[in-house]
Amino acid sequence: MFNLDNLLRNNIKNLVPYSSARSEFSGKASIFLDANENSYGSPLSKWYNRYPDPLQLEVKEKLSSIKHVPVPNIFLGNGSDECIDVLYRAFCEPGNDNVITTPPTYGMYEVSAHINDVSIKNVPLTPTYQLDVPAIEAAIDDHTKMIFLCSPNNPTGNSLHREDIEIILNNYFGLVVIDEAYINFSRHRSFVQELAEYPNLVILQTLSKAWGLAALRVGMAFASQEIIEVMNKVKPPYNINQPSQELVLKALDEIEQVNETIRQIVQEREALAGRLAEISFVEEIYPSDANFLLVKVKDARSVYRFLLDSGIVVRDRSKVILCENCLRITVGTHAENQELISKLQEIG
């Protein structure tokens, strides 16, 4: 049976979180003399001299209406990377606990584990880039605190079979972290609406991809209120800056524009896949539910260097397990994709 207390580190159970000046009162005020700010303002704006809302409530309220998730079930991080790091720091005892990842997958799960002195158990995906559920079950031990699943997966682009994820959710009593950074480009539905059914479920999403706000560094975690309270306890007090909160609020009013952009990207993804298939040295284009394509070519390193010399940057994933001679190519604008194809045709 899932028990949150059994997963928490003892020092986190006993942690008294830092109490920021802005978290010690509720309501509205006109004079702020509590946080040792510069009351005269800054060269940029009168308002940037004040600390931001530490819990980003206005942003969360707007996200709540879009995602249909209550505010207490939402955590905002300085990018999804902070959400990942906070989970490690809250739930994994350094030098003692482990987590499971399923490579090839997003590299920060492993990097963050190493930073936090947590062991990684890598259970590779199958050759078709799906979960090896029996191998995952065999890898779980008493010190396995989290399983990271990326769907749609980075760098392969495909969605993981939903029934495989549900098997893990129903039979494992640590945290199951589903990274849905690319869910907006997929026809598959999010697990967000399953939060009430699975108390051990944590879902990561981001405003960097479909929303086009990578520079603002705002990631989201959705989970039970108890897990979100722990994450808020561990995070730095002012982890999302004021300009980011302001700009996110403006962007969240433009849902139709974002949806139209998603439609354009998906359309360009299919067109780009078709054009790449005509290139002689392209051996395979893997199905994608994301805003990128994983493409197997002959001599990926040489193709990568040629494109780089031509001013086009893609990602060489050749050294990643199950991705030999593969390039990860983000779907660009129509003009960018045309230029990419034109350069690839020069190779032969």
HELIX and SHEET records of a PDB file:
HELIX    1   1 LEU A    4  LEU A    7  1                                   4    
HELIX    2   2 ASN A   10  LYS A   13  1                                   4    
HELIX    3   3 ALA A   21  SER A   23  5                                   3    
HELIX    4   4 LYS A   46  ASN A   49  5                                   4    
HELIX    5   5 LEU A   57  LYS A   67  1                                  11    
HELIX    6   6 VAL A   71  ASN A   73  5                                   3    
HELIX    7   7 SER A   80  PHE A   91  1                                  12    
HELIX    8   8 MET A  108  ILE A  115  1                                   8    
HELIX    9   9 VAL A  133  ALA A  139  1                                   7    
HELIX   10  10 ARG A  162  ASN A  171  1                                  10    
HELIX   11  11 ILE A  183  PHE A  185  5                                   3    
HELIX   12  12 VAL A  192  GLU A  194  5                                   3    
HELIX   13  13 ALA A  214  LEU A  216  5                                   3    
HELIX   14  14 GLN A  225  VAL A  234  1                                  10    
HELIX   15  15 GLN A  242  ALA A  251  1                                  10    
HELIX   16  16 ILE A  255  LEU A  276  1                                  22    
HELIX   17  17 ALA A  300  ASP A  309  1                                  10    
HELIX   18  18 HIS A  334  ILE A  347  1                                  14    
SHEET    1   A 7 ILE A  74  GLY A  77  0                                        
SHEET    2   A 7 GLY A 219  PHE A 222 -1                                        
SHEET    3   A 7 LEU A 201  THR A 206 -1                                        
SHEET    4   A 7 LEU A 175  ASP A 179  1                                        
SHEET    5   A 7 THR A 144  CYS A 150  1                                        
SHEET    6   A 7 ASN A  98  THR A 101  1                                        
SHEET    7   A 7 SER A 119  ASN A 122  1                                        
SHEET    1   B 4 VAL A 282  ILE A 285  0                                        
SHEET    2   B 4 PHE A 292  VAL A 297 -1                                        
SHEET    3   B 4 CYS A 326  THR A 330 -1                                        
SHEET    4   B 4 ARG A 315  ASP A 316 -1                                        
END                                                                             
